[in-house]
Structures are given as structure tokens and as C-alpha cells.
Amino acid sequence: MLQAHILSDGPLQVNEFNYHNACLLRDAEPWGQGFAEPLFDGADQLTCDYERIAYRLMPDEWRGNQAVQLMIEYRCAA
């Protein structure tokens, strides 16, 4: 049976979910073959105990406001 295997950079701590870190990750590109964009997992503090997610931390700028987005790449039952 085939199973998906997700390579992750591990979890982020709650204090690491911020606009500054999201900008640092965005600006550290280029990403491509052999150098994947950072992907984080283990967001138990953000989801139900029975779900696991893998996400990218992205800056969000709209109408002069700055925020952080978690772009969910994978989601599955734990």
C-alpha cells in the first residue's frame, strides 16, 4: 500500500508565529528543486487533537494591515 510521506522542518513555537518571521521566510527564497520552501507541522495548539497539519507561514498585507497566514498544505487525521 502506498502512503504519503511529508518532509517537514518541524513545529513552530507559538511565539514564532509572527509577521517578522513570515517575512524572513518569504525573503529567503528562491525555492525550487532540491531546496524546498519551509514546511512546518505539529500545530496541535491550532487544531483539534485528532488532526495533523502541515503548513507554510506567510505574511499577509492588506489595506495597510500586517498579519500572518498559515497556508495549509496537508491535513489528515492523526
MMTF fields as JSON, N, C-alpha, C and O atoms, coordinates in Angstrom:
{
  "mmtfVersion": "1.0.0",
  "mmtfProducer": "UNKNOWN",
  "numBonds": 311,
  "numAtoms": 312,
  "numGroups": 78,
  "numChains": 1,
  "numModels": 1,
  "chainsPerModel": [1],
  "groupsPerChain": [78],
  "chainIdList": ["A"],
  "bondAtomList": [4, 2, 8, 6, 12, 10, 16, 14, 20, 18, 24, 22, 28, 26, 32, 30, 36, 34, 40, 38, 44, 42, 48, 46, 52, 50, 56, 54, 60, 58, 64, 62, 68, 66, 72, 70, 76, 74, 80, 78, 84, 82, 88, 86, 92, 90, 96, 94, 100, 98, 104, 102, 108, 106, 112, 110, 116, 114, 120, 118, 124, 122, 128, 126, 132, 130, 136, 134, 140, 138, 144, 142, 148, 146, 152, 150, 156, 154, 160, 158, 164, 162, 168, 166, 172, 170, 176, 174, 180, 178, 184, 182, 188, 186, 192, 190, 196, 194, 200, 198, 204, 202, 208, 206, 212, 210, 216, 214, 220, 218, 224, 222, 228, 226, 232, 230, 236, 234, 240, 238, 244, 242, 248, 246, 252, 250, 256, 254, 260, 258, 264, 262, 268, 266, 272, 270, 276, 274, 280, 278, 284, 282, 288, 286, 292, 290, 296, 294, 300, 298, 304, 302, 308, 306],
  "bondOrderList": [1, 1, 1, 1, 1, 1, 1, 1, 1, 1, 1, 1, 1, 1, 1, 1, 1, 1, 1, 1, 1, 1, 1, 1, 1, 1, 1, 1, 1, 1, 1, 1, 1, 1, 1, 1, 1, 1, 1, 1, 1, 1, 1, 1, 1, 1, 1, 1, 1, 1, 1, 1, 1, 1, 1, 1, 1, 1, 1, 1, 1, 1, 1, 1, 1, 1, 1, 1, 1, 1, 1, 1, 1, 1, 1, 1, 1],
  "groupList": [{"groupName": "MET", "atomNameList": ["N", "CA", "C", "O"], "elementList": ["N", "C", "C", "O"], "formalChargeList": [0, 0, 0, 0], "bondAtomList": [1, 0, 2, 1, 3, 2], "bondOrderList": [1, 1, 2], "singleLetterCode": "M", "chemCompType": "L-PEPTIDE LINKING"}, {"groupName": "LEU", "atomNameList": ["N", "CA", "C", "O"], "elementList": ["N", "C", "C", "O"], "formalChargeList": [0, 0, 0, 0], "bondAtomList": [1, 0, 2, 1, 3, 2], "bondOrderList": [1, 1, 2], "singleLetterCode": "L", "chemCompType": "L-PEPTIDE LINKING"}, {"groupName": "GLN", "atomNameList": ["N", "CA", "C", "O"], "elementList": ["N", "C", "C", "O"], "formalChargeList": [0, 0, 0, 0], "bondAtomList": [1, 0, 2, 1, 3, 2], "bondOrderList": [1, 1, 2], "singleLetterCode": "Q", "chemCompType": "L-PEPTIDE LINKING"}, {"groupName": "ALA", "atomNameList": ["N", "CA", "C", "O"], "elementList": ["N", "C", "C", "O"], "formalChargeList": [0, 0, 0, 0], "bondAtomList": [1, 0, 2, 1, 3, 2], "bondOrderList": [1, 1, 2], "singleLetterCode": "A", "chemCompType": "L-PEPTIDE LINKING"}, {"groupName": "HIS", "atomNameList": ["N", "CA", "C", "O"], "elementList": ["N", "C", "C", "O"], "formalChargeList": [0, 0, 0, 0], "bondAtomList": [1, 0, 2, 1, 3, 2], "bondOrderList": [1, 1, 2], "singleLetterCode": "H", "chemCompType": "L-PEPTIDE LINKING"}, {"groupName": "ILE", "atomNameList": ["N", "CA", "C", "O"], "elementList": ["N", "C", "C", "O"], "formalChargeList": [0, 0, 0, 0], "bondAtomList": [1, 0, 2, 1, 3, 2], "bondOrderList": [1, 1, 2], "singleLetterCode": "I", "chemCompType": "L-PEPTIDE LINKING"}, {"groupName": "SER", "atomNameList": ["N", "CA", "C", "O"], "elementList": ["N", "C", "C", "O"], "formalChargeList": [0, 0, 0, 0], "bondAtomList": [1, 0, 2, 1, 3, 2], "bondOrderList": [1, 1, 2], "singleLetterCode": "S", "chemCompType": "L-PEPTIDE LINKING"}, {"groupName": "ASP", "atomNameList": ["N", "CA", "C", "O"], "elementList": ["N", "C", "C", "O"], "formalChargeList": [0, 0, 0, 0], "bondAtomList": [1, 0, 2, 1, 3, 2], "bondOrderList": [1, 1, 2], "singleLetterCode": "D", "chemCompType": "L-PEPTIDE LINKING"}, {"groupName": "GLY", "atomNameList": ["N", "CA", "C", "O"], "elementList": ["N", "C", "C", "O"], "formalChargeList": [0, 0, 0, 0], "bondAtomList": [1, 0, 2, 1, 3, 2], "bondOrderList": [1, 1, 2], "singleLetterCode": "G", "chemCompType": "PEPTIDE LINKING"}, {"groupName": "PRO", "atomNameList": ["N", "CA", "C", "O"], "elementList": ["N", "C", "C", "O"], "formalChargeList": [0, 0, 0, 0], "bondAtomList": [1, 0, 2, 1, 3, 2], "bondOrderList": [1, 1, 2], "singleLetterCode": "P", "chemCompType": "L-PEPTIDE LINKING"}, {"groupName": "VAL", "atomNameList": ["N", "CA", "C", "O"], "elementList": ["N", "C", "C", "O"], "formalChargeList": [0, 0, 0, 0], "bondAtomList": [1, 0, 2, 1, 3, 2], "bondOrderList": [1, 1, 2], "singleLetterCode": "V", "chemCompType": "L-PEPTIDE LINKING"}, {"groupName": "ASN", "atomNameList": ["N", "CA", "C", "O"], "elementList": ["N", "C", "C", "O"], "formalChargeList": [0, 0, 0, 0], "bondAtomList": [1, 0, 2, 1, 3, 2], "bondOrderList": [1, 1, 2], "singleLetterCode": "N", "chemCompType": "L-PEPTIDE LINKING"}, {"groupName": "GLU", "atomNameList": ["N", "CA", "C", "O"], "elementList": ["N", "C", "C", "O"], "formalChargeList": [0, 0, 0, 0], "bondAtomList": [1, 0, 2, 1, 3, 2], "bondOrderList": [1, 1, 2], "singleLetterCode": "E", "chemCompType": "L-PEPTIDE LINKING"}, {"groupName": "PHE", "atomNameList": ["N", "CA", "C", "O"], "elementList": ["N", "C", "C", "O"], "formalChargeList": [0, 0, 0, 0], "bondAtomList": [1, 0, 2, 1, 3, 2], "bondOrderList": [1, 1, 2], "singleLetterCode": "F", "chemCompType": "L-PEPTIDE LINKING"}, {"groupName": "TYR", "atomNameList": ["N", "CA", "C", "O"], "elementList": ["N", "C", "C", "O"], "formalChargeList": [0, 0, 0, 0], "bondAtomList": [1, 0, 2, 1, 3, 2], "bondOrderList": [1, 1, 2], "singleLetterCode": "Y", "chemCompType": "L-PEPTIDE LINKING"}, {"groupName": "CYS", "atomNameList": ["N", "CA", "C", "O"], "elementList": ["N", "C", "C", "O"], "formalChargeList": [0, 0, 0, 0], "bondAtomList": [1, 0, 2, 1, 3, 2], "bondOrderList": [1, 1, 2], "singleLetterCode": "C", "chemCompType": "L-PEPTIDE LINKING"}, {"groupName": "ARG", "atomNameList": ["N", "CA", "C", "O"], "elementList": ["N", "C", "C", "O"], "formalChargeList": [0, 0, 0, 0], "bondAtomList": [1, 0, 2, 1, 3, 2], "bondOrderList": [1, 1, 2], "singleLetterCode": "R", "chemCompType": "L-PEPTIDE LINKING"}, {"groupName": "TRP", "atomNameList": ["N", "CA", "C", "O"], "elementList": ["N", "C", "C", "O"], "formalChargeList": [0, 0, 0, 0], "bondAtomList": [1, 0, 2, 1, 3, 2], "bondOrderList": [1, 1, 2], "singleLetterCode": "W", "chemCompType": "L-PEPTIDE LINKING"}, {"groupName": "THR", "atomNameList": ["N", "CA", "C", "O"], "elementList": ["N", "C", "C", "O"], "formalChargeList": [0, 0, 0, 0], "bondAtomList": [1, 0, 2, 1, 3, 2], "bondOrderList": [1, 1, 2], "singleLetterCode": "T", "chemCompType": "L-PEPTIDE LINKING"}],
  "groupTypeList": [0, 1, 2, 3, 4, 5, 1, 6, 7, 8, 9, 1, 2, 10, 11, 12, 13, 11, 14, 4, 11, 3, 15, 1, 1, 16, 7, 3, 12, 9, 17, 8, 2, 8, 13, 3, 12, 9, 1, 13, 7, 8, 3, 7, 2, 1, 18, 15, 7, 14, 12, 16, 5, 3, 14, 16, 1, 0, 9, 7, 12, 17, 16, 8, 11, 2, 3, 10, 2, 1, 0, 5, 12, 14, 16, 15, 3, 3],
  "groupIdList": [1, 2, 3, 4, 5, 6, 7, 8, 9, 10, 11, 12, 13, 14, 15, 16, 17, 18, 19, 20, 21, 22, 23, 24, 25, 26, 27, 28, 29, 30, 31, 32, 33, 34, 35, 36, 37, 38, 39, 40, 41, 42, 43, 44, 45, 46, 47, 48, 49, 50, 51, 52, 53, 54, 55, 56, 57, 58, 59, 60, 61, 62, 63, 64, 65, 66, 67, 68, 69, 70, 71, 72, 73, 74, 75, 76, 77, 78],
  "secStructList": [7, 7, 7, 7, 7, 7, 7, 7, 7, 7, 7, 7, 7, 4, 4, 4, 7, 1, 2, 2, 2, 2, 2, 2, 2, 2, 2, 6, 7, 7, 7, 5, 6, 6, 5, 7, 7, 7, 7, 3, 3, 7, 7, 6, 6, 6, 1, 7, 6, 6, 3, 3, 3, 3, 3, 3, 3, 3, 3, 3, 3, 3, 6, 6, 3, 3, 3, 3, 3, 3, 3, 3, 3, 3, 3, 3, 3, 7],
  "xCoordList": [0.829, 0.0, 0.889, 1.886, 0.534, 1.293, 0.834, -0.354, 1.79, 1.483, 2.271, 3.423, 1.629, 2.313, 3.308, 3.037, 4.441, 5.465, 5.762, 6.157, 5.577, 5.761, 7.042, 7.207, 7.933, 9.153, 8.864, 8.401, 9.14, 8.801, 10.028, 10.99, 9.971, 11.0, 10.67, 11.338, 9.63, 9.248, 8.217, 7.703, 7.912, 6.89, 7.476, 8.68, 6.608, 6.966, 6.391, 5.33, 7.093, 6.579, 5.576, 5.636, 4.683, 3.646, 4.253, 3.722, 5.348, 5.962, 6.656, 7.092, 6.769, 7.382, 6.362, 6.747, 5.073, 4.024, 3.897, 3.022, 4.772, 4.687, 5.045, 5.637, 4.675, 4.853, 6.326, 6.666, 7.192, 8.62, 9.187, 9.891, 8.884, 9.386, 8.798, 9.492, 7.529, 6.907, 7.615, 7.831, 7.975, 8.703, 10.105, 10.564, 10.786, 12.117, 12.069, 12.922, 11.08, 10.939, 10.612, 11.168, 9.725, 9.372, 10.591, 10.803, 11.388, 12.513, 13.744, 14.702, 13.74, 14.89, 14.903, 15.802, 13.924, 13.867, 15.086, 15.806, 15.408, 14.486, 14.359, 15.316, 13.164, 12.88, 12.775, 12.406, 13.095, 12.994, 13.438, 13.518, 13.724, 14.118, 15.372, 16.381, 15.299, 16.422, 16.514, 17.354, 15.654, 15.644, 14.197, 13.767, 13.474, 12.029, 11.723, 12.475, 10.607, 10.124, 9.832, 9.314, 10.151, 9.923, 8.47, 7.528, 8.326, 7.017, 7.049, 7.945, 6.08, 6.055, 4.89, 3.929, 4.974, 3.892, 3.718, 4.362, 2.83, 2.66, 1.932, 2.225, 0.992, 0.269, -0.865, -2.008, -0.57, -1.598, -2.313, -3.492, -1.611, -2.238, -3.234, -3.999, -3.229, -4.116, -5.279, -6.272, -5.171, -6.187, -6.697, -6.212, -7.672, -8.181, -7.114, -6.219, -7.201, -6.215, -6.166, -5.156, -7.231, -7.287, -6.854, -6.986, -6.353, -5.89, -4.416, -3.904, -3.752, -2.36, -2.352, -3.024, -1.591, -1.495, -0.032, 0.836, 0.207, 1.496, 1.186, 0.261, 1.943, 1.599, 2.843, 3.951, 2.625, 3.665, 3.253, 2.075, 4.208, 3.968, 4.155, 5.224, 3.119, 3.154, 2.739, 1.822, 3.407, 2.951, 1.709, 1.558, 0.837, -0.383, -0.457, -0.499, -0.474, -0.548, -1.765, -1.875, -2.676, -3.88, -4.377, -4.611, -4.532, -5.027, -4.232, -4.801, -2.929, -2.067, -1.945, -1.199, -2.653, -2.569, -1.592, -1.488, -0.891, 0.06, -0.388, -0.689, -0.427, -0.859, -0.077, 0.728, -0.323, 0.322, -0.751, -1.829, -0.448, -1.331, -0.631, 0.582, -1.38, -0.878, -1.514, -2.726, -0.714, -1.21, -1.143, -0.059, -2.299, -2.366, -2.059, -2.74, -1.038, -0.646, -1.196, -1.567, -1.249, -1.733, -2.518, -2.207, -3.547, -4.335, -4.809, -5.298, -4.663, -5.108, -5.427, -5.0, -6.175, -6.477, -5.22, -4.489, -4.978, -3.762, -3.976, -3.074],
  "yCoordList": [-1.162, 0.0, 1.246, 1.297, 2.241, 3.489, 4.433, 4.522, 5.13, 6.14, 7.398, 7.343, 8.531, 9.809, 10.025, 9.695, 10.575, 10.904, 12.39, 12.839, 13.14, 14.584, 14.941, 14.595, 15.626, 16.12, 17.498, 18.395, 17.65, 18.88, 19.46, 18.752, 20.764, 21.443, 21.425, 22.085, 20.663, 20.545, 21.571, 22.302, 21.632, 22.576, 23.957, 24.109, 24.948, 26.291, 26.47, 25.935, 27.217, 27.585, 28.735, 29.468, 28.883, 29.906, 31.292, 32.08, 31.601, 32.928, 33.122, 34.233, 32.082, 32.196, 32.496, 32.773, 32.446, 32.8, 34.316, 34.88, 34.975, 36.429, 36.935, 36.224, 38.164, 38.784, 38.859, 38.606, 39.197, 39.311, 37.99, 37.975, 36.883, 35.572, 35.179, 34.593, 35.495, 35.187, 35.936, 35.373, 37.178, 37.96, 37.403, 37.333, 37.008, 36.418, 35.164, 34.973, 34.319, 33.107, 33.433, 32.819, 34.384, 34.783, 35.322, 34.995, 36.146, 36.813, 35.928, 36.321, 34.747, 33.852, 33.017, 32.198, 33.21, 32.425, 32.681, 33.616, 32.012, 31.219, 29.784, 29.179, 29.271, 27.887, 27.135, 27.711, 25.86, 25.077, 23.651, 23.187, 22.963, 21.566, 21.423, 22.083, 20.565, 20.35, 21.363, 21.232, 22.361, 23.381, 23.813, 24.875, 22.971, 23.18, 24.343, 24.626, 25.006, 26.066, 25.457, 24.343, 26.158, 25.6, 25.173, 25.893, 23.987, 23.411, 22.965, 22.227, 23.411, 23.127, 22.209, 22.122, 21.529, 20.644, 20.716, 21.514, 19.862, 19.765, 20.929, 21.309, 21.508, 22.66, 22.226, 22.636, 21.405, 20.9, 22.027, 21.902, 23.117, 24.231, 24.962, 25.799, 24.651, 25.327, 24.461, 24.982, 23.158, 22.248, 21.329, 21.342, 20.543, 19.534, 18.471, 18.307, 17.761, 16.728, 15.614, 14.919, 15.433, 14.325, 14.718, 13.915, 15.905, 16.334, 16.685, 17.211, 16.389, 16.806, 17.657, 17.337, 18.735, 19.58, 19.872, 19.801, 20.2, 20.719, 22.056, 22.144, 23.074, 24.422, 25.242, 24.911, 26.319, 27.306, 28.609, 28.966, 29.302, 30.585, 31.686, 31.803, 32.486, 33.514, 34.867, 34.938, 35.953, 37.279, 37.668, 37.276, 38.427, 38.894, 40.401, 40.892, 41.121, 42.582, 43.01, 42.7, 43.721, 44.161, 45.458, 45.545, 46.452, 47.773, 48.338, 48.892, 48.189, 48.742, 47.906, 48.271, 46.801, 45.92, 44.782, 44.306, 44.359, 43.257, 42.134, 42.357, 40.923, 39.756, 38.54, 38.641, 37.415, 36.156, 35.19, 35.106, 34.465, 33.408, 32.072, 31.979, 31.049, 29.678, 29.067, 28.858, 28.786, 28.17, 26.661, 26.078, 26.032, 24.601, 23.834, 24.004, 22.993, 22.174, 20.751, 20.157, 20.209, 18.854, 18.824, 19.538, 17.983, 17.802, 16.354, 15.828, 15.729, 14.348, 14.036, 14.747, 12.976, 12.52, 11.912, 11.185, 12.209, 11.691, 10.273, 9.667],
  "zCoordList": [0.0, 0.0, 0.0, 0.72, -0.798, -0.858, 0.244, 0.552, 0.828, 1.834, 1.526, 1.095, 1.755, 1.56, 2.695, 3.85, 2.352, 3.349, 3.194, 2.118, 4.248, 4.207, 4.953, 6.123, 4.274, 4.911, 5.485, 4.781, 6.753, 7.455, 8.141, 8.441, 8.382, 9.159, 10.643, 11.438, 11.022, 12.422, 12.819, 11.972, 14.088, 14.559, 14.832, 15.04, 14.827, 15.292, 16.687, 17.009, 17.501, 18.818, 18.641, 17.654, 19.575, 19.477, 19.266, 18.483, 19.946, 19.81, 18.456, 18.152, 17.646, 16.319, 15.224, 14.088, 15.543, 14.6, 14.579, 15.236, 13.824, 13.774, 12.386, 11.574, 12.142, 10.828, 10.432, 9.276, 11.363, 11.082, 10.56, 9.55, 11.241, 10.795, 9.444, 8.612, 9.221, 7.929, 6.805, 5.732, 7.033, 6.022, 5.794, 4.654, 6.862, 6.715, 5.843, 4.977, 6.073, 5.268, 3.815, 2.905, 3.589, 2.226, 1.478, 0.31, 2.154, 1.508, 1.358, 0.693, 1.96, 1.887, 0.615, 0.423, -0.251, -1.484, -2.346, -1.997, -3.383, -4.19, -3.696, -3.213, -3.83, -3.515, -4.823, -5.846, -4.799, -6.022, -5.79, -4.653, -6.875, -6.796, -5.94, -6.185, -4.949, -4.052, -2.914, -2.024, -2.948, -1.888, -1.672, -2.124, -0.978, -0.81, 0.129, 1.061, -0.139, 0.745, 2.117, 2.188, 3.204, 4.545, 4.771, 4.44, 5.343, 5.648, 7.1, 7.51, 7.869, 9.301, 9.628, 8.864, 10.753, 11.179, 12.683, 13.364, 13.191, 14.634, 15.243, 16.377, 14.531, 15.052, 15.958, 15.756, 16.951, 17.851, 18.588, 18.92, 18.844, 19.538, 18.64, 19.118, 17.333, 16.395, 15.932, 15.423, 16.1, 15.573, 16.665, 17.796, 16.306, 17.226, 17.447, 16.617, 18.539, 18.854, 17.826, 17.719, 17.072, 16.134, 14.72, 13.797, 14.538, 13.221, 13.251, 14.239, 12.164, 11.957, 10.693, 9.713, 10.725, 9.539, 9.234, 10.103, 7.986, 7.54, 6.862, 6.054, 7.184, 6.738, 6.447, 6.872, 5.711, 5.441, 6.128, 6.137, 6.691, 7.349, 6.303, 5.704, 6.088, 5.053, 5.617, 6.435, 5.188, 5.596, 4.799, 3.642, 5.41, 4.768, 4.962, 6.09, 3.861, 3.9, 3.098, 1.912, 3.745, 3.063, 3.677, 4.882, 2.833, 3.267, 4.447, 5.388, 4.377, 5.414, 6.672, 7.581, 6.748, 7.913, 7.634, 6.503, 8.652, 8.547, 9.469, 10.642, 8.921, 9.689, 9.192, 8.267, 9.806, 9.435, 8.96, 9.548, 7.894, 7.397, 7.53, 7.341, 7.851, 7.775, 6.538, 6.496, 5.551, 4.327, 4.523, 4.521, 4.692, 4.955, 3.682, 2.671, 3.725, 2.583, 2.683, 1.671, 3.887, 4.129, 5.422, 6.375, 5.44, 6.657, 6.69, 5.69, 7.828, 7.958, 9.415, 10.325, 9.615, 10.975, 11.574, 10.901, 12.818, 13.484, 13.94, 14.518]
}
